């Protein structure tokens, strides 16, 4: 995706015009223009020169954003608010002349405020002075006329066109009235002189421009605030790094740090680039990236990220990611891309904006003509037409979606939740089913000791000490849990001899001449006698999803150590929050049914799908997708296909690079509670967009008829062009201000969660397109998974429900398929098909 800066856009009609122009360029596959950030993202093979030329042909300016070595400081410079100071200067100058103009036109004419003697009674001088002052204000705000009439020339009228036409019409009519009044005065017609004086609209021409400038300045200032989160992220990046080169330390600009350089970070300093600690240890505050305020202990071999703060120790690190590859730069890129892309809901406003301005001009012309036909004066009819032009606001329509997307994605980034695109921010809140990978998502991903059950006459410490001695030389993942528990308790390691890992999940070794053995209950049961009570305890532990490891010394059982991949503390609460939102929670795991059900019960999920092999997750997600909109939450390489297949892929705990690339949403922390928070934020953002669009449409639906004078015959309601201009300014400001309210949203507060329609549980539908296959040879959940994956790989099969206990596979079809094809698919997995009906 290539990013461009677009200049000259003033409203949604402009962005729509640019989008259409670039989309027509050969080789462009997609184009998205953001009025909020004045940026454009383009995908395809078209050259930058062709794209820039297309934008310029449409009447706007464009330039490609910086190259690959661009720093975050340069990014921040792009987002700097340069518009507000310019508008402020224009506004101050306009108001200065407007005050004098309003004193002459309104103060003296309506309220009899005093004038210099030379002007008293001199109507021509008064008119010329008003013409001069309004002309100066029009020159100060010439940008409206340049942009507006350029839009007309390119047959792409925009908001500036409406303002320019309204102001110019007031001015031109007033000039005509001034000349007509002069002629009347020369002929001594005092009544005509007073009539024409009352038709001066010089103050309206000037006031329209000034009020629109007020609105533009407030809008620019508010728009600047919507990018605050992105600017804050950019400001986190250190500007320099202390690098070790040729045995000496030197401070260099951050752009000069290269991969493989060794850099030094002292206490209190920010880490300049991503790296790995090679010397020292410290507590590192990672709140800038994860939102987690508690510092994380780091030692040699641990990774550190740019913009995090070294709080205590002296660190020497090797740079692993620099420039645009650092975690911080990737976060900034994700937030920027989310703002540059368009949410599906924005297409409604785009379609309206494309025809809005021409329609308004047509309505203004018709309004003026109708009032003339019913016998009103030209001045009255013109005032109604001008009011229609200046009250109409395509800006509010254009800003309704992008400002909410920018604020929402920025709010997420500050809380460690990154939405890659505007589509993912909109769609996440529509989730009906959340599929959770068990390992590393619901559980911690690392086995830990949960229970120590010593035999009679043996203490916990003695059991753990002997197990420590035996497991110390083992490379099995469960052995690490025993070692960590022993080290946590500060136990001494005893050296064993004759260590051997035996087939059948067992270990043996000699300690002080006595034989130690350890392993599963089946293995130990072949070696020593296991009391009934110990057997029952081991079975209960297994039912709880734990792995019982039994240990014996000199042929006598000394106890059980239970090891399990325990669920994270926040997992049950996160699951409850998802369920309270009306979302069905499904757990996927490769574990056996008993272990999976135990973990699922602890977490409180609605459904457990066990025996899912890594390559089978994608087919399970495809099956769930037929029941509702699915979000898949995972953290590993083997989750990537499922993350891609799901409607929304969520990578948790920053995960692996592959998982992040495949995901639509990236959670920087390993907290499952961030999943409901992301959904909550998405729903709040979508709600805010709906509010903005409602206000933008409602404003125009109410405002245009009022300005046209529809209600004058019924209620006498008449809108002065000046008040119409004020209303137009306020409409855009109100939309942006409403979006800024998202900054106050509490995304972890579940008290206001509302349920959506919950997706139905998985039930095979008997629609006349089903086959039941009787299968021999399936023994476990893994067998079920192999058969299910083989059947669902067939294009004619939409779903397969397999049971090894029943020995059946119930297949739902989306097209007719030959029974021999189904039989072949099953028998290729080394199972026997007995019948198909």
VEXBANU-710257 format. One record per residue (C-alpha): x, y, z; residue in three letters. Coordinates in steps of 0.5 Angstrom, whole numbers, padded with zeros to 4 digits, always signed. Example, Ala and Ser with C-alpha at 12.3 -4.5 7.8 and 13.67 -1.06 7.14 Angstrom:
BEGIN
+0025-0009+0016ALA;+0027-0002+0014SER;
This chain:
BEGIN
+0000+0000+0000UNK;+0003+0007-0002UNK;+0001+0013+0002UNK;+0000+0020-0001UNK;-0001+0027+0001UNK;-0007+0030-0002UNK;-0008+0038-0002UNK;-0013+0043-0004UNK;-0019+0038-0001UNK;-0024+0042+0003UNK;-0030+0037+0004UNK;-0033+0030+0002UNK;-0034+0032-0005UNK;-0027+0033-0006UNK;-0025+0027-0003UNK;-0030+0023-0007UNK;-0027+0026-0013UNK;-0020+0025-0012UNK;-0022+0017-0010UNK;-0026+0017-0017UNK;-0020+0020-0021UNK;-0015+0015-0018UNK;-0019+0009-0019UNK;-0019+0010-0026UNK;-0012+0010-0027UNK;-0010+0003-0030UNK;-0007-0002-0025UNK;-0010+0001-0019UNK;-0014-0004-0015UNK;-0016+0000-0009UNK;-0016+0007-0007UNK;-0018+0010-0001UNK;-0018+0018+0001UNK;-0018+0021+0008UNK;-0021+0028+0009UNK;-0019+0028+0016UNK;-0011+0027+0015UNK;-0011+0029+0008UNK;-0008+0023+0006UNK;-0009+0017+0000UNK;-0007+0010+0000UNK;-0007+0006-0006UNK;-0006-0001-0008UNK;-0004-0004-0015UNK;+0002-0003-0020UNK;+0001+0004-0022UNK;+0007+0009-0022UNK;+0007+0014-0017UNK;+0007+0019-0023UNK;+0001+0017-0026UNK;-0003+0017-0019UNK;+0000+0024-0018UNK;-0002+0026-0025UNK;-0009+0024-0024UNK;-0010+0028-0018UNK;-0008+0034-0021UNK;-0012+0033-0027UNK;-0018+0033-0022UNK;-0016+0040-0019UNK;-0012+0038-0013UNK;-0005+0037-0011UNK;-0001+0030-0009UNK;+0006+0028-0007UNK;+0008+0021-0005UNK;+0010+0020+0003UNK;+0017+0020+0005UNK;+0021+0014+0003UNK;+0024+0008+0007UNK;+0029+0012+0012UNK;+0023+0017+0014UNK;+0024+0018+0021UNK;+0018+0018+0026UNK;+0020+0025+0027UNK;+0018+0026+0020UNK;+0012+0023+0021UNK;+0010+0027+0027UNK;+0012+0033+0022UNK;+0007+0031+0017UNK;+0001+0031+0022UNK;+0003+0038+0025UNK;-0003+0042+0025UNK;-0001+0048+0020UNK;-0008+0050+0018UNK;-0011+0053+0025UNK;-0005+0058+0025UNK;-0007+0060+0018UNK;-0014+0060+0019UNK;-0013+0064+0026UNK;-0009+0070+0022UNK;-0015+0070+0017UNK;-0020+0070+0022UNK;-0017+0076+0026UNK;-0016+0080+0020UNK;-0023+0079+0017UNK;-0026+0080+0024UNK;-0023+0087+0025UNK;-0026+0089+0018UNK;-0032+0086+0019UNK;-0033+0090+0026UNK;-0033+0096+0022UNK;-0037+0094+0017UNK;-0043+0091+0022UNK;-0042+0098+0025UNK;-0044+0102+0019UNK;-0049+0097+0016UNK;-0053+0095+0022UNK;-0051+0099+0028UNK;-0052+0106+0024UNK;-0058+0103+0020UNK;-0062+0100+0025UNK;-0060+0103+0031UNK;-0058+0110+0029UNK;-0051+0109+0032UNK;-0047+0116+0031UNK;-0043+0117+0024UNK;-0037+0122+0022UNK;-0040+0128+0020UNK;-0038+0127+0013UNK;-0042+0120+0012UNK;-0048+0123+0016UNK;-0053+0123+0010UNK;-0048+0121+0005UNK;-0051+0114+0002UNK;-0047+0113-0004UNK;-0041+0114+0001UNK;-0044+0109+0006UNK;-0045+0104+0000UNK;-0038+0105-0003UNK;-0035+0104+0004UNK;-0039+0098+0005UNK;-0037+0095-0002UNK;-0029+0097+0000UNK;-0030+0093+0007UNK;-0033+0087+0004UNK;-0028+0087-0002UNK;-0022+0087+0003UNK;-0026+0081+0007UNK;-0027+0077+0001UNK;-0019+0078-0001UNK;-0017+0076+0006UNK;-0021+0069+0004UNK;-0020+0069-0003UNK;-0018+0061-0002UNK;-0026+0060-0002UNK;-0027+0063-0009UNK;-0020+0060-0012UNK;-0022+0053-0009UNK;-0030+0054-0011UNK;-0029+0056-0018UNK;-0023+0051-0019UNK;-0028+0046-0017UNK;-0033+0049-0022UNK;-0028+0049-0028UNK;-0027+0042-0027UNK;-0034+0040-0026UNK;-0033+0038-0019UNK;-0036+0043-0014UNK;-0035+0043-0007UNK;-0037+0046-0001UNK;-0032+0052-0002UNK;-0036+0053-0009UNK;-0043+0053-0005UNK;-0039+0059+0000UNK;-0036+0062-0006UNK;-0043+0062-0010UNK;-0047+0065-0004UNK;-0042+0070-0002UNK;-0041+0072-0009UNK;-0048+0073-0010UNK;-0049+0077-0004UNK;-0044+0082-0007UNK;-0046+0082-0014UNK;-0053+0084-0012UNK;-0051+0089-0007UNK;-0046+0092-0012UNK;-0052+0093-0017UNK;-0056+0096-0011UNK;-0051+0101-0010UNK;-0051+0103-0018UNK;-0058+0103-0018UNK;-0059+0107-0011UNK;-0053+0112-0014UNK;-0058+0113-0021UNK;-0064+0114-0016UNK;-0060+0119-0012UNK;-0058+0123-0019UNK;-0065+0123-0021UNK;-0068+0126-0014UNK;-0072+0119-0013UNK;-0071+0119-0005UNK;-0076+0113-0004UNK;-0072+0109-0009UNK;-0065+0111-0005UNK;-0068+0108+0001UNK;-0071+0102-0002UNK;-0064+0100-0005UNK;-0060+0102+0001UNK;-0064+0096+0005UNK;-0062+0091-0001UNK;-0055+0092+0001UNK;-0052+0085+0003UNK;-0045+0087+0003UNK;-0045+0085+0011UNK;-0048+0078+0009UNK;-0042+0077+0004UNK;-0037+0079+0009UNK;-0041+0075+0015UNK;-0042+0069+0011UNK;-0034+0068+0009UNK;-0032+0070+0017UNK;-0037+0065+0020UNK;-0035+0060+0015UNK;-0027+0061+0017UNK;-0029+0061+0025UNK;-0032+0054+0023UNK;-0026+0052+0019UNK;-0022+0054+0025UNK;-0025+0050+0030UNK;-0026+0044+0026UNK;-0018+0044+0024UNK;-0017+0045+0031UNK;-0022+0039+0033UNK;-0019+0035+0027UNK;-0012+0036+0030UNK;-0014+0033+0037UNK;-0017+0027+0033UNK;-0009+0025+0031UNK;-0007+0027+0038UNK;-0006+0019+0040UNK;-0002+0018+0034UNK;+0003+0024+0035UNK;+0004+0022+0042UNK;+0006+0015+0040UNK;+0011+0019+0035UNK;+0014+0023+0040UNK;+0015+0017+0044UNK;+0021+0015+0040UNK;+0028+0017+0042UNK;+0032+0022+0038UNK;+0039+0019+0039UNK;+0042+0013+0042UNK;+0049+0011+0045UNK;+0052+0006+0041UNK;+0059+0002+0042UNK;+0063+0003+0036UNK;+0071+0001+0036UNK;+0071+0000+0044UNK;+0068+0007+0045UNK;+0061+0010+0047UNK;+0058+0015+0042UNK;+0051+0019+0042UNK;+0049+0018+0035UNK;+0042+0020+0031UNK;+0037+0015+0032UNK;+0037+0014+0024UNK;+0044+0012+0024UNK;+0043+0006+0029UNK;+0044-0001+0024UNK;+0042-0008+0026UNK;+0047-0011+0030UNK;+0050-0005+0033UNK;+0051-0005+0041UNK;+0047+0000+0044UNK;+0048+0003+0052UNK;+0041+0005+0056UNK;+0042+0008+0063UNK;+0037+0008+0068UNK;+0032+0013+0067UNK;+0033+0013+0059UNK;+0028+0011+0053UNK;+0031+0005+0049UNK;+0032+0007+0042UNK;+0031+0001+0038UNK;+0028-0006+0039UNK;+0034-0011+0041UNK;+0036-0016+0046UNK;+0040-0015+0052UNK;+0047-0018+0052UNK;+0049-0015+0059UNK;+0046-0013+0065UNK;+0039-0013+0068UNK;+0033-0008+0069UNK;+0026-0007+0070UNK;+0023-0004+0064UNK;+0017+0000+0064UNK;+0013-0002+0057UNK;+0007+0002+0059UNK;+0008+0006+0052UNK;+0007+0000+0048UNK;+0002-0004+0052UNK;-0001+0000+0057UNK;+0001-0004+0063UNK;+0004+0000+0068UNK;+0008-0005+0072UNK;+0015-0005+0070UNK;+0017-0012+0067UNK;+0024-0015+0069UNK;+0029-0016+0064UNK;+0035-0020+0064UNK;+0040-0023+0059UNK;+0037-0026+0053UNK;+0031-0022+0054UNK;+0028-0017+0048UNK;+0027-0010+0049UNK;+0023-0005+0045UNK;+0024+0002+0043UNK;+0020+0007+0047UNK;+0020+0003+0053UNK;+0024+0006+0059UNK;+0030+0003+0063UNK;+0028+0004+0070UNK;+0034+0001+0074UNK;+0040-0003+0071UNK;+0045-0001+0066UNK;+0044-0005+0060UNK;+0048-0007+0054UNK;+0043-0009+0048UNK;+0044-0011+0041UNK;+0040-0008+0036UNK;+0035-0013+0032UNK;+0030-0008+0029UNK;+0031-0001+0027UNK;+0028+0005+0023UNK;+0021+0003+0021UNK;+0022-0005+0023UNK;+0021-0003+0031UNK;+0015-0005+0034UNK;+0013+0003+0036UNK;+0014+0004+0028UNK;+0009-0002+0027UNK;+0004+0001+0032UNK;+0005+0008+0029UNK;+0004+0005+0022UNK;-0002+0001+0024UNK;-0006+0007+0027UNK;-0004+0011+0021UNK;-0007+0006+0016UNK;-0013+0005+0020UNK;-0014+0012+0019UNK;-0012+0012+0011UNK;-0017+0006+0010UNK;-0025+0007+0009UNK;-0030+0003+0013UNK;-0036+0000+0009UNK;-0041+0005+0013UNK;-0037+0011+0010UNK;-0039+0009+0003UNK;-0046+0011+0004UNK;-0044+0018+0006UNK;-0039+0018+0000UNK;-0045+0016-0005UNK;-0049+0022-0002UNK;-0043+0027-0002UNK;-0042+0025-0010UNK;-0048+0029-0012UNK;-0050+0033-0006UNK;-0046+0040-0008UNK;-0049+0040-0015UNK;-0056+0038-0012UNK;-0056+0044-0007UNK;-0054+0049-0013UNK;-0060+0046-0017UNK;-0064+0047-0010UNK;-0062+0054-0009UNK;-0063+0056-0017UNK;-0070+0053-0016UNK;-0072+0056-0010UNK;-0070+0063-0012UNK;-0074+0062-0019UNK;-0080+0060-0015UNK;-0080+0066-0010UNK;-0080+0070-0016UNK;-0085+0067-0019UNK;-0090+0068-0013UNK;-0089+0075-0014UNK;-0083+0076-0009UNK;-0078+0082-0010UNK;-0071+0079-0013UNK;-0067+0081-0006UNK;-0072+0077-0002UNK;-0072+0071-0007UNK;-0064+0072-0008UNK;-0063+0072+0000UNK;-0067+0065+0000UNK;-0063+0062-0005UNK;-0056+0064-0002UNK;-0059+0061+0005UNK;-0060+0055+0002UNK;-0052+0055-0001UNK;-0049+0057+0005UNK;-0053+0052+0010UNK;-0052+0046+0006UNK;-0046+0042+0009UNK;-0042+0036+0006UNK;-0037+0037+0011UNK;-0041+0034+0016UNK;-0042+0028+0012UNK;-0035+0027+0010UNK;-0032+0028+0017UNK;-0038+0023+0020UNK;-0034+0017+0019UNK;-0026+0019+0019UNK;-0026+0023+0025UNK;-0029+0017+0029UNK;-0025+0012+0026UNK;-0018+0016+0028UNK;-0020+0017+0035UNK;-0023+0010+0036UNK;-0016+0007+0033UNK;-0012+0012+0037UNK;-0016+0010+0044UNK;-0015+0003+0042UNK;-0007+0004+0041UNK;-0006+0008+0048UNK;-0009+0001+0051UNK;-0005-0004+0047UNK;-0011-0005+0042UNK;-0009-0004+0035UNK;-0014-0004+0029UNK;-0010-0005+0022UNK;-0016-0002+0018UNK;-0022+0002+0019UNK;-0026-0004+0016UNK;-0023-0009+0022UNK;-0025-0003+0027UNK;-0032-0003+0024UNK;-0033-0011+0024UNK;-0030-0013+0030UNK;-0036-0010+0034UNK;-0041-0015+0030UNK;-0038-0021+0032UNK;-0043-0027+0034UNK;-0038-0032+0036UNK;-0031-0032+0039UNK;-0026-0038+0038UNK;-0021-0038+0043UNK;-0014-0042+0042UNK;-0013-0046+0049UNK;-0006-0046+0049UNK;-0003-0039+0050UNK;-0010-0035+0050UNK;-0014-0038+0055UNK;-0008-0041+0059UNK;-0001-0039+0060UNK;+0002-0043+0055UNK;+0007-0046+0060UNK;+0006-0052+0065UNK;+0007-0051+0072UNK;+0006-0055+0078UNK;-0001-0055+0081UNK;-0001-0060+0086UNK;+0004-0064+0091UNK;+0001-0070+0094UNK;+0006-0074+0098UNK;+0005-0081+0100UNK;+0005-0083+0107UNK;+0011-0082+0111UNK;+0014-0077+0105UNK;+0014-0069+0106UNK;+0012-0065+0100UNK;+0020-0062+0100UNK;+0023-0069+0100UNK;+0018-0071+0094UNK;+0020-0065+0090UNK;+0027-0065+0092UNK;+0027-0072+0089UNK;+0023-0071+0083UNK;+0028-0065+0082UNK;+0034-0069+0082UNK;+0031-0074+0077UNK;+0028-0069+0072UNK;+0034-0064+0072UNK;+0037-0068+0066UNK;+0030-0069+0062UNK;+0028-0064+0056UNK;+0021-0066+0057UNK;+0017-0059+0057UNK;+0013-0062+0064UNK;+0020-0063+0067UNK;+0021-0055+0066UNK;+0015-0054+0071UNK;+0018-0059+0076UNK;+0025-0055+0076UNK;+0022-0048+0076UNK;+0018-0050+0082UNK;+0024-0053+0086UNK;+0028-0047+0084UNK;+0022-0042+0086UNK;+0023-0046+0093UNK;+0030-0045+0093UNK;+0031-0053+0093UNK;+0038-0056+0092UNK;+0040-0060+0086UNK;+0043-0067+0087UNK;+0047-0070+0082UNK;+0044-0077+0079UNK;+0048-0082+0075UNK;+0045-0087+0070UNK;+0040-0082+0068UNK;+0036-0085+0062UNK;+0029-0083+0059UNK;+0025-0090+0057UNK;+0020-0091+0052UNK;+0013-0090+0055UNK;+0014-0083+0058UNK;+0019-0085+0064UNK;+0025-0083+0067UNK;+0030-0087+0071UNK;+0037-0085+0075UNK;+0041-0087+0081UNK;+0042-0083+0087UNK;+0046-0085+0092UNK;+0045-0092+0090UNK;+0038-0092+0090UNK;+0034-0092+0084UNK;+0029-0087+0082UNK;+0023-0087+0077UNK;+0018-0082+0075UNK;+0013-0082+0069UNK;+0006-0083+0067UNK;+0001-0087+0072UNK;+0001-0093+0066UNK;+0009-0093+0066UNK;+0010-0093+0074UNK;+0004-0098+0075UNK;+0008-0103+0071UNK;+0014-0102+0076UNK;+0011-0101+0083UNK;+0005-0102+0086UNK;+0000-0096+0086UNK;-0005-0096+0092UNK;-0012-0095+0090UNK;-0013-0088+0094UNK;-0007-0085+0090UNK;-0010-0088+0083UNK;-0016-0085+0085UNK;-0013-0078+0086UNK;-0009-0079+0080UNK;-0016-0080+0076UNK;-0019-0074+0079UNK;-0013-0070+0077UNK;-0013-0072+0070UNK;-0021-0070+0070UNK;-0019-0063+0072UNK;-0014-0063+0066UNK;-0008-0064+0070UNK;-0002-0069+0068UNK;-0001-0073+0074UNK;+0007-0075+0074UNK;+0008-0081+0079UNK;+0015-0082+0083UNK;+0018-0088+0086UNK;+0024-0089+0090UNK;+0027-0096+0091UNK;+0021-0099+0088UNK;+0016-0095+0093UNK;+0011-0090+0091UNK;+0013-0083+0094UNK;+0008-0079+0091UNK;+0005-0075+0085UNK;+0006-0068+0082UNK;+0001-0065+0078UNK;+0003-0061+0072UNK;-0002-0057+0068UNK;-0002-0051+0063UNK;-0006-0047+0068UNK;-0011-0042+0065UNK;-0010-0034+0066UNK;-0013-0031+0072UNK;-0017-0026+0067UNK;-0020-0032+0063UNK;-0026-0033+0066UNK;-0028-0026+0067UNK;-0026-0025+0060UNK;-0031-0030+0058UNK;-0036-0028+0062UNK;-0036-0021+0059UNK;-0036-0024+0052UNK;-0042-0028+0054UNK;-0046-0022+0057UNK;-0045-0019+0050UNK;-0049-0024+0047UNK;-0043-0027+0044UNK;-0042-0035+0044UNK;-0035-0037+0046UNK;-0032-0043+0043UNK;-0025-0046+0045UNK;-0021-0050+0040UNK;-0015-0055+0043UNK;-0011-0061+0041UNK;-0012-0064+0048UNK;-0016-0070+0049UNK;-0024-0069+0050UNK;-0023-0070+0058UNK;-0017-0065+0059UNK;-0021-0060+0054UNK;-0027-0061+0058UNK;-0024-0059+0064UNK;-0020-0053+0062UNK;-0027-0051+0058UNK;-0031-0052+0065UNK;-0026-0047+0069UNK;-0026-0042+0063UNK;-0034-0042+0063UNK;-0034-0043+0055UNK;-0040-0045+0051UNK;-0037-0050+0047UNK;-0031-0054+0047UNK;-0028-0057+0040UNK;-0023-0062+0042UNK;-0018-0066+0038UNK;-0017-0060+0033UNK;-0010-0061+0030UNK;-0006-0055+0028UNK;-0008-0056+0021UNK;-0015-0057+0023UNK;-0017-0050+0026UNK;-0018-0047+0019UNK;-0024-0052+0017UNK;-0027-0051+0024UNK;-0027-0044+0023UNK;-0030-0045+0016UNK;-0035-0049+0020UNK;-0037-0044+0025UNK;-0037-0038+0020UNK;-0044-0042+0017UNK;-0047-0040+0024UNK;-0045-0033+0025UNK;-0039-0028+0024UNK;-0033-0031+0027UNK;-0027-0028+0031UNK;-0021-0032+0032UNK;-0016-0031+0038UNK;-0009-0034+0037UNK;-0002-0033+0038UNK;+0002-0038+0034UNK;+0005-0039+0027UNK;+0000-0045+0027UNK;-0006-0040+0028UNK;-0005-0036+0022UNK;-0009-0040+0017UNK;-0015-0040+0022UNK;-0014-0032+0023UNK;-0014-0031+0016UNK;-0020-0035+0015UNK;-0024-0032+0021UNK;-0028-0026+0019UNK;-0024-0022+0024UNK;-0017-0025+0026UNK;-0014-0023+0033UNK;-0007-0024+0035UNK;-0006-0024+0042UNK;+0000-0022+0046UNK;+0004-0019+0040UNK;+0004-0026+0038UNK;+0009-0029+0033UNK;+0010-0024+0027UNK;+0006-0029+0022UNK;+0000-0029+0027UNK;+0001-0021+0027UNK;+0001-0021+0019UNK;-0005-0025+0019UNK;-0009-0022+0024UNK;-0014-0016+0023UNK;-0013-0014+0030UNK;-0007-0014+0035UNK;-0007-0014+0042UNK;+0000-0012+0045UNK;-0001-0015+0052UNK;-0003-0023+0053UNK;-0009-0021+0057UNK;-0016-0025+0054UNK;-0020-0019+0057UNK;-0017-0014+0052UNK;-0022-0018+0047UNK;-0028-0016+0050UNK;-0025-0009+0051UNK;-0023-0009+0043UNK;-0031-0011+0041UNK;-0033-0006+0046UNK;-0029+0000+0043UNK;-0031-0002+0036UNK;-0038-0002+0038UNK;-0037+0005+0041UNK;-0034+0007+0035UNK;-0039+0005+0030UNK;-0045+0008+0035UNK;-0041+0014+0034UNK;-0041+0014+0027UNK;-0048+0013+0027UNK;-0049+0019+0031UNK;-0045+0023+0027UNK;-0048+0021+0020UNK;-0055+0022+0023UNK;-0053+0029+0025UNK;-0050+0030+0018UNK;-0056+0028+0015UNK;-0061+0031+0020UNK;-0058+0038+0019UNK;-0059+0038+0012UNK;-0066+0035+0012UNK;-0068+0040+0017UNK;-0064+0046+0015UNK;-0065+0046+0007UNK;-0072+0047+0007UNK;-0072+0052+0013UNK;-0067+0056+0009UNK;-0071+0056+0002UNK;-0077+0059+0006UNK;-0081+0053+0006UNK;-0084+0054+0013UNK;-0085+0062+0011UNK;-0093+0061+0009UNK;-0094+0057+0015UNK;-0090+0059+0021UNK;-0087+0066+0018UNK;-0080+0062+0019UNK;-0075+0066+0015UNK;-0067+0065+0015UNK;-0062+0070+0014UNK;-0056+0068+0010UNK;-0051+0070+0016UNK;-0055+0065+0021UNK;-0055+0060+0015UNK;-0047+0061+0015UNK;-0047+0060+0023UNK;-0051+0054+0023UNK;-0046+0051+0017UNK;-0040+0052+0021UNK;-0043+0049+0027UNK;-0045+0043+0024UNK;-0038+0041+0022UNK;-0036+0043+0029UNK;-0041+0039+0033UNK;-0039+0032+0029UNK;-0032+0033+0030UNK;-0033+0034+0038UNK;-0038+0028+0038UNK;-0032+0024+0035UNK;-0028+0027+0041UNK;-0032+0024+0046UNK;-0029+0017+0045UNK;-0023+0019+0048UNK;-0027+0019+0055UNK;-0030+0012+0053UNK;-0028+0007+0059UNK;-0027+0001+0054UNK;-0026-0004+0060UNK;-0033-0002+0064UNK;-0037-0008+0062UNK;-0043-0005+0066UNK;-0046-0002+0060UNK;-0045-0008+0055UNK;-0051-0010+0051UNK;-0053-0017+0048UNK;-0053-0018+0040UNK;-0057-0024+0037UNK;-0053-0030+0039UNK;-0051-0035+0034UNK;-0054-0041+0034UNK;-0050-0047+0037UNK;-0047-0052+0032UNK;-0053-0057+0030UNK;-0053-0061+0023UNK;-0059-0059+0019UNK;-0063-0064+0015UNK;-0064-0061+0009UNK;-0064-0067+0005UNK;-0057-0066+0003UNK;-0054-0071+0009UNK;-0050-0077+0009UNK;-0048-0081+0015UNK;-0042-0085+0014UNK;-0041-0091+0019UNK;-0033-0092+0020UNK;-0029-0097+0023UNK;-0022-0096+0027UNK;-0023-0089+0030UNK;-0021-0089+0037UNK;-0020-0082+0040UNK;-0021-0075+0038UNK;-0015-0074+0034UNK;-0018-0080+0029UNK;-0024-0075+0029UNK;-0020-0069+0027UNK;-0017-0073+0021UNK;-0023-0076+0019UNK;-0027-0069+0019UNK;-0021-0065+0016UNK;-0021-0070+0010UNK;-0028-0070+0009UNK;-0029-0062+0010UNK;-0023-0062+0005UNK;-0028-0064-0001UNK;-0031-0058-0004UNK;-0038-0061-0004UNK;-0038-0062+0004UNK;-0040-0056+0008UNK;-0039-0059+0015UNK;-0038-0066+0018UNK;-0040-0068+0025UNK;-0035-0074+0027UNK;-0036-0078+0033UNK;-0031-0084+0035UNK;-0036-0087+0040UNK;-0041-0088+0035UNK;-0037-0089+0030UNK;-0040-0085+0025UNK;-0039-0078+0021UNK;-0045-0074+0019UNK;-0044-0070+0013UNK;-0048-0064+0011UNK;-0047-0063+0003UNK;-0047-0056-0001UNK;-0048-0060-0008UNK;-0049-0068-0010UNK;-0043-0072-0009UNK;-0041-0079-0011UNK;-0041-0084-0005UNK;-0034-0087-0007UNK;-0031-0080-0007UNK;-0033-0080+0001UNK;-0031-0087+0002UNK;-0024-0086-0001UNK;-0023-0079+0003UNK;-0024-0083+0009UNK;-0020-0089+0007UNK;-0014-0085+0005UNK;-0014-0084+0013UNK;-0013-0091+0014UNK;-0020-0092+0017UNK;-0025-0097+0014UNK;-0032-0095+0011UNK;-0038-0100+0013UNK;-0043-0096+0010UNK;-0046-0090+0007UNK;-0053-0088+0007UNK;
